[in-house]
Amino acid sequence: MKKTRAPDLTDERLQVVLDTLDSWKGKLTWDLLIDAVEKATGFTYSRFTFAEYPQIANAFSFKKDALRGTWQAERGAPRDERVRAALEQVDRYKAKVQRLEQENQLLLEQFVTWAHNAERKGVTVMMLNAPLTKPHRDRSKEVK
């Protein structure tokens, strides 16, 4: 019997995967991530599908590095449910900030590469900063 294919990763599903990684605690493997995403979205994706998306692959490796060697004893959980929820939210936000800072660093490196290659090809900063031309919207009126 042919296995049904999961739908493409939309921006919303991609964000679910990234949020899942941001809030991850404990051992992290591709299989565990796939199971967690299946519970959240209802679709089973493969490791290779996730690896095709640089955001997911980078977030996975960053989270894996962050979790490596961090098997410290958990701090005592507060009794108040609101305080526990707030602490969990703080942990998620910290993980998200770290991931976004890493993504930003990769984008800065890519920009430096582009700037260097543009300079080698004789493209000036003025050429790069030139405004985009406005589209000619009344084209259909001229054609007869």
C-alpha positions in Angstrom: 0.0 0.0 0.0 1.3 3.4 -0.9 2.2 5.7 2.0 0.4 9.0 1.9 2.6 12.1 1.5 2.4 14.8 4.2 1.5 18.3 2.8 4.3 20.8 2.2 5.6 22.7 5.2 3.7 26.0 5.2 5.0 29.0 7.1 2.6 28.1 9.9 3.8 24.5 10.1 7.4 25.7 9.9 6.8 28.0 12.8 5.2 25.1 14.8 8.4 23.1 14.2 10.6 26.0 15.3 8.5 26.7 18.4 8.7 23.0 19.3 12.5 23.2 19.1 12.5 26.4 21.1 10.6 24.8 24.0 12.4 21.5 23.8 13.8 19.9 27.0 15.7 16.7 27.5 17.1 14.4 24.8 16.7 15.6 21.3 16.8 13.4 18.2 15.3 13.7 14.8 12.9 10.9 15.6 11.7 12.5 18.8 11.2 15.8 17.0 9.3 14.1 14.2 7.0 12.5 16.8 6.5 15.9 18.6 5.6 17.6 15.3 3.2 14.8 14.4 1.4 15.4 17.7 1.2 19.1 17.1 0.3 19.1 13.4 -1.2 15.7 12.7 1.3 15.1 9.9 4.4 12.9 9.8 7.3 14.5 8.1 10.7 12.8 7.5 14.1 13.9 8.8 15.1 14.7 5.2 12.2 17.0 4.8 13.2 18.9 7.9 16.8 19.0 6.8 15.9 20.6 3.5 14.8 23.7 5.4 17.8 25.7 6.6 15.9 27.3 9.4 14.9 23.9 10.9 18.3 22.3 10.3 20.1 25.2 11.9 17.7 25.4 14.8 18.0 21.7 15.4 21.8 21.7 15.5 21.8 24.8 17.7 19.4 23.3 20.2 21.3 20.0 20.1 24.5 21.9 21.0 22.7 23.9 23.7 21.4 20.7 25.3 24.7 18.9 25.1 26.2 18.6 28.5 23.3 20.4 30.2 22.0 17.5 32.2 22.0 19.5 35.4 19.6 18.9 38.2 16.3 20.6 37.5 15.5 23.5 39.8 12.7 23.0 42.2 9.4 23.7 40.6 7.4 26.4 42.2 4.1 25.4 43.7 2.1 28.2 42.0 0.9 27.2 38.6 1.2 30.8 37.3 4.8 31.1 38.3 5.6 27.7 36.7 3.9 28.8 33.5 5.8 32.1 33.5 9.1 30.4 34.0 8.4 28.0 31.2 7.5 31.0 29.0 10.7 32.7 29.9 12.7 29.6 29.0 10.9 29.4 25.6 11.6 33.0 24.9 15.3 32.6 25.8 15.6 29.7 23.5 13.8 31.6 20.7 16.1 34.6 21.2 19.2 32.4 21.0 17.9 30.7 17.8 17.1 34.1 16.2 20.5 35.5 17.1 22.1 32.5 15.4 19.9 33.0 12.3 20.8 36.7 12.3 24.5 35.8 12.4 24.2 33.5 9.5 22.3 36.1 7.5 25.1 38.7 8.3 27.7 36.2 7.0 25.7 35.7 3.9 25.4 39.5 3.4 29.2 39.9 3.7 29.7 37.2 1.1 27.2 38.9 -1.3 28.9 42.3 -0.7 32.3 40.9 -1.4 31.1 39.2 -4.6 29.3 42.3 -5.8 32.4 44.4 -5.2 34.5 41.9 -7.2 32.0 42.2 -10.1 32.2 46.0 -10.1 28.8 46.6 -8.5 28.9 49.8 -6.4 27.0 50.6 -3.2 25.0 53.3 -5.1 23.9 50.6 -7.7 22.8 48.3 -4.9 20.9 51.1 -3.1 19.2 52.4 -6.2 15.3 52.3 -5.8 13.3 49.7 -7.6 11.6 50.9 -10.8 7.8 51.3 -10.4 5.7 48.8 -12.4 3.9 50.2 -15.4 0.3 49.4 -14.5 -1.5 51.0 -17.4 0.2 48.7 -19.9 -3.2 47.3 -21.2 -4.4 50.7 -22.3 -1.5 51.2 -24.6 -1.7 47.9 -26.3 -4.3 47.8 -29.1 
